[in-house]
Amino acid sequence: MCSGSPDAFELKAVRRREANGRLVVAVVAFASLLFAVAADARELKVCADPNNMPFSNAAGQGFENKIAQIIAKELDARLSYTWWAQRRGFVRNTLKAGLCDLIPGTPANLEILRATAPYYRSTYVFVTRRDSPEITSFNDPRLRTLRIGVQLIGDDGANSPPAQALGRRGIVGHLVGYPVYGDYSAPNPPARIVEAVASGEIDVAVVWGPLAGYFAAKQKTPLRITPVTPRIDGPQLPMVYDISMGVRRGDDALRGEVDAALAKHKAEIDATLARYGVPRLDIGGSADR
């Protein structure tokens, strides 16, 4: 036997339809709100090289990728990338062209952009096999008889600061050049100079520290890395560089936000650099691994 009248059942049905209608309206309104929030969400657009470990790659495995994630999270922004091979004209064709707002890993004195405060300082290093004598200085007389690998910078094969330092001493007869860019069809082309030390192709290499520290640890042959001396060769040839992030000139608002994030997360960033084997120097110039 039914416990209610037909009118009661009709009233309940009407109320159910009204409740369902209100639910549909609420769901649509909530979905619209989510869409609006997503559309208005902040985006941190970064330009980076897609094949340049340990700094960055398209899979997000480089330490600059990891630090960019830290910055984006602090800014409550979605991280996106414009990938561009880091050749000559990189800043002009990316940041200045409006393709991104931030470039990690730029020298602090690069005038074409507005640099943040440095988040690490590194140095060129000598890379040698552990079963061979350690080289610590460009003034070591043994360099005159060793096969020395040097990095060549730029599409035109310009000399790196270590190559110039060796040239100033007349140490040129046994130099072997390794382009920083290398064969871009292969993964991690800058690693070739470190691999050449491990294989015995060359006796010693002079390599930018972050690259050397990362790839030296991956070789089957035990290698050592030693910061070069002198750290400033002559009046205008530094071997030590402060590394910052870069924004467009005039974008002081973003620069200030990134500076604050770098300072707030310094311990996390330092741990990231250490995990990738980046040789760092403190403000006083002493080594900090």
C-alpha positions as CSV (number, residue, x, y, z in Angstrom):
1,M,0.0,0.0,0.0
2,C,1.3,3.4,-0.9
3,S,2.2,5.7,2.0
4,G,1.5,9.0,0.1
5,S,-1.1,10.5,-2.2
6,P,-0.7,11.1,-5.9
7,D,-0.4,14.8,-5.2
8,A,2.4,14.2,-2.8
9,F,4.3,12.1,-5.4
10,E,3.8,14.8,-8.0
11,L,5.2,17.4,-5.5
12,K,8.2,15.3,-4.8
13,A,8.8,14.8,-8.6
14,V,8.7,18.6,-9.1
15,R,11.1,19.2,-6.3
16,R,13.5,16.6,-7.7
17,R,13.4,18.3,-11.1
18,E,14.1,21.6,-9.5
19,A,17.0,20.2,-7.5
20,N,18.4,18.5,-10.6
21,G,18.1,21.8,-12.4
22,R,19.9,23.7,-9.7
23,L,22.6,21.0,-9.7
24,V,23.1,21.4,-13.5
25,V,23.3,25.1,-13.2
26,A,25.9,24.8,-10.3
27,V,28.0,22.4,-12.3
28,V,28.0,24.6,-15.4
29,A,28.9,27.6,-13.3
30,F,31.7,25.8,-11.5
31,A,33.1,24.5,-14.9
32,S,32.9,28.0,-16.3
33,L,34.8,29.3,-13.2
34,L,37.5,26.7,-13.6
35,F,37.8,27.6,-17.3
36,A,38.1,31.3,-16.5
37,V,40.7,30.6,-13.8
38,A,42.7,28.4,-16.2
39,A,42.5,31.0,-18.9
40,D,43.7,33.7,-16.5
41,A,46.4,31.5,-14.9
42,R,49.9,33.1,-15.0
43,E,52.4,31.6,-17.4
44,L,56.2,31.7,-17.0
45,K,57.6,31.5,-20.5
46,V,61.2,30.2,-20.5
47,C,63.6,29.9,-23.5
48,A,66.1,27.1,-23.3
49,D,68.2,24.7,-25.4
50,P,66.5,21.3,-26.0
51,N,69.7,19.3,-26.2
52,N,72.2,20.9,-23.8
53,M,72.7,18.7,-20.7
54,P,73.4,19.2,-17.8
55,F,71.8,22.6,-18.3
56,S,68.6,21.8,-20.1
57,N,66.8,19.5,-22.5
58,A,63.4,19.0,-23.9
59,A,62.6,16.3,-21.4
60,G,63.2,18.8,-18.5
61,Q,66.1,16.8,-17.1
62,G,68.7,19.6,-16.8
63,F,69.4,21.5,-13.6
64,E,68.2,24.7,-15.2
65,N,64.9,23.0,-15.9
66,K,64.7,22.0,-12.2
67,I,65.5,25.5,-11.0
68,A,63.0,27.0,-13.5
69,Q,60.4,24.7,-11.9
70,I,61.2,26.1,-8.5
71,I,60.8,29.7,-9.7
72,A,57.5,28.9,-11.5
73,K,56.1,27.3,-8.4
74,E,57.0,30.2,-6.2
75,L,55.4,32.6,-8.7
76,D,52.3,30.4,-8.9
77,A,52.8,30.2,-12.6
78,R,52.5,27.5,-15.2
79,L,55.9,26.8,-16.7
80,S,56.2,26.7,-20.5
81,Y,59.1,26.5,-22.9
82,T,60.3,27.9,-26.2
83,W,63.0,25.5,-27.3
84,W,65.9,27.1,-29.3
85,A,69.4,25.8,-29.9
86,Q,71.8,28.0,-27.9
87,R,73.8,29.4,-30.8
88,R,75.1,32.9,-31.4
89,G,72.0,35.2,-31.5
90,F,70.1,33.1,-28.9
91,V,69.0,36.0,-26.8
92,R,68.2,38.2,-29.8
93,N,66.1,35.5,-31.4
94,T,64.2,34.5,-28.2
95,L,63.9,36.9,-25.3
96,K,64.3,40.1,-27.3
97,A,61.9,38.7,-30.0
98,G,59.2,38.2,-27.3
99,L,59.2,34.4,-27.4
100,C,59.8,34.1,-23.7
101,D,60.2,36.1,-20.5
102,L,63.1,34.4,-18.8
103,I,66.4,32.7,-19.7
104,P,68.2,30.7,-17.0
105,G,71.9,30.3,-16.9
106,T,73.2,33.6,-18.4
107,P,76.4,35.4,-17.4
108,A,75.6,38.1,-14.9
109,N,77.4,40.7,-17.0
110,L,75.6,40.0,-20.2
111,E,74.5,43.5,-21.3
112,I,71.9,42.4,-23.9
113,L,69.4,41.5,-21.1
114,R,68.6,42.5,-17.5
115,A,70.3,40.0,-15.2
116,T,69.0,38.8,-11.8
117,A,71.2,38.4,-8.9
118,P,73.6,35.5,-9.4
119,Y,72.5,32.1,-8.1
120,Y,75.8,30.4,-8.5
121,R,79.4,31.1,-9.4
122,S,81.5,28.6,-11.3
123,T,84.8,28.3,-13.0
124,Y,86.7,26.6,-15.8
125,V,88.4,23.4,-14.7
126,F,91.1,21.1,-15.8
127,V,89.8,17.6,-16.4
128,T,92.4,14.8,-16.1
129,R,92.4,11.0,-15.5
130,R,92.9,10.1,-11.9
131,D,95.8,7.8,-12.9
132,S,97.7,10.8,-14.4
133,P,99.4,13.9,-12.8
134,E,97.0,16.6,-11.7
135,I,97.2,19.9,-13.5
136,T,96.2,23.0,-11.5
137,S,97.7,26.0,-13.4
138,F,98.0,27.4,-17.0
139,N,101.6,28.0,-15.9
140,D,102.4,24.3,-15.5
141,P,105.3,23.5,-17.8
142,R,103.9,20.0,-18.5
143,L,101.1,21.6,-20.6
144,R,103.7,22.2,-23.3
145,T,103.9,18.5,-24.1
146,L,100.4,17.3,-23.3
147,R,97.5,16.9,-25.7
148,I,95.0,19.5,-24.5
149,G,91.3,19.7,-25.3
150,V,89.8,23.2,-25.4
151,Q,86.2,24.3,-26.1
152,L,85.5,26.3,-29.2
153,I,82.6,28.7,-28.8
154,G,80.3,29.9,-31.5
155,D,79.5,28.9,-35.1
156,D,82.8,30.4,-36.2
157,G,84.9,28.4,-33.7
158,A,85.9,31.4,-31.6
159,N,88.4,30.7,-28.8
160,S,87.2,30.1,-25.3
161,P,89.0,32.0,-22.4
162,P,91.2,28.9,-21.6
163,A,92.2,28.6,-25.2
164,Q,93.2,32.3,-25.2
165,A,95.1,31.8,-21.9
166,L,97.1,28.9,-23.4
167,G,97.7,30.9,-26.6
168,R,99.1,33.8,-24.5
169,R,101.8,31.3,-23.3
170,G,102.5,30.0,-26.7
171,I,101.0,26.6,-25.9
172,V,99.3,25.9,-29.2
173,G,101.1,22.9,-30.8
174,H,99.1,20.2,-29.1
175,L,95.7,21.8,-28.8
176,V,92.6,19.9,-29.9
177,G,89.4,21.9,-30.4
178,Y,85.9,20.6,-29.5
179,P,83.0,22.7,-30.5
180,V,80.6,23.6,-27.7
181,Y,77.7,23.0,-30.0
182,G,79.1,19.9,-31.7
183,D,76.9,17.5,-33.8
184,Y,73.4,18.5,-32.8
185,S,71.9,15.3,-34.2
186,A,73.5,13.4,-31.4
187,P,72.5,13.7,-27.7
188,N,74.6,16.0,-25.4
189,P,77.2,17.1,-28.0
190,P,79.2,19.2,-25.4
191,A,80.1,16.0,-23.6
192,R,82.6,14.9,-26.3
193,I,85.5,16.8,-24.8
194,V,85.1,15.1,-21.4
195,E,84.7,11.7,-23.1
196,A,87.9,12.3,-25.0
197,V,89.9,12.6,-21.7
198,A,88.3,9.3,-20.4
199,S,89.2,7.5,-23.7
200,G,92.8,8.7,-23.8
201,E,92.3,10.7,-27.0
202,I,93.6,13.7,-25.1
203,D,95.6,14.0,-21.8
204,V,93.8,17.0,-20.3
205,A,90.9,19.2,-21.1
206,V,89.9,22.7,-20.0
207,V,86.2,22.8,-19.6
208,W,83.4,25.0,-18.2
209,G,82.8,23.6,-14.7
210,P,79.2,22.6,-14.7
211,L,79.6,20.6,-18.0
212,A,82.8,19.0,-16.7
213,G,81.4,18.0,-13.3
214,Y,78.3,16.4,-14.7
215,F,79.9,14.3,-17.5
216,A,83.1,13.4,-15.6
217,A,81.0,11.6,-13.0
218,K,79.4,9.5,-15.8
219,Q,82.6,8.1,-17.3
220,K,83.8,4.6,-16.6
221,T,87.4,5.9,-16.3
222,P,87.8,7.8,-13.1
223,L,88.4,11.5,-13.8
224,R,89.3,14.5,-11.6
225,I,88.3,18.1,-12.1
226,T,90.4,20.9,-10.7
227,P,89.6,24.6,-10.8
228,V,92.0,26.5,-13.1
229,T,94.5,29.1,-11.9
230,P,95.0,31.9,-12.3
231,R,91.3,32.7,-12.1
232,I,91.8,36.0,-13.9
233,D,94.5,35.7,-16.6
234,G,95.8,39.1,-17.4
235,P,93.6,42.2,-16.9
236,Q,90.5,41.1,-18.9
237,L,90.4,37.3,-19.2
238,P,88.3,35.8,-16.3
239,M,87.9,32.1,-15.8
240,V,85.3,32.5,-13.1
241,Y,81.8,33.7,-13.8
242,D,78.7,34.6,-11.8
243,I,75.6,33.0,-13.4
244,S,72.2,34.7,-13.3
245,M,68.8,34.5,-15.0
246,G,67.9,37.0,-17.6
247,V,64.8,39.0,-18.3
248,R,64.1,41.7,-20.9
249,R,65.7,45.1,-20.2
250,G,63.1,47.2,-18.4
251,D,61.2,44.2,-17.0
252,D,62.1,45.2,-13.4
253,A,58.9,43.7,-12.0
254,L,59.7,40.1,-13.1
255,R,63.3,40.6,-12.2
256,G,62.4,41.5,-8.7
257,E,60.1,38.5,-8.4
258,V,62.7,36.1,-9.7
259,D,65.3,37.6,-7.4
260,A,63.0,37.1,-4.4
261,A,62.4,33.5,-5.4
262,L,66.1,32.7,-5.9
263,A,66.8,34.1,-2.5
264,K,64.0,32.3,-0.8
265,H,64.8,28.9,-2.3
266,K,68.6,29.2,-2.2
267,A,69.1,26.0,-0.2
268,E,67.0,24.0,-2.6
269,I,68.8,25.5,-5.6
270,D,72.2,24.8,-4.0
271,A,71.1,21.2,-3.4
272,T,70.1,20.9,-7.1
273,L,73.4,22.2,-8.3
274,A,75.3,19.8,-6.0
275,R,73.2,16.9,-7.2
276,Y,74.4,17.7,-10.8
277,G,78.0,18.0,-9.8
278,V,78.3,21.7,-10.5
279,P,81.6,23.0,-9.1
280,R,80.9,26.2,-7.3
281,L,83.0,29.0,-5.8
282,D,81.8,31.0,-2.9
283,I,82.1,34.8,-2.8
284,G,85.6,34.5,-1.4
285,G,86.6,32.3,-4.4
286,S,87.1,29.0,-2.5
287,A,85.8,25.8,-4.0
288,D,82.4,24.4,-2.8
289,R,81.3,21.1,-4.2
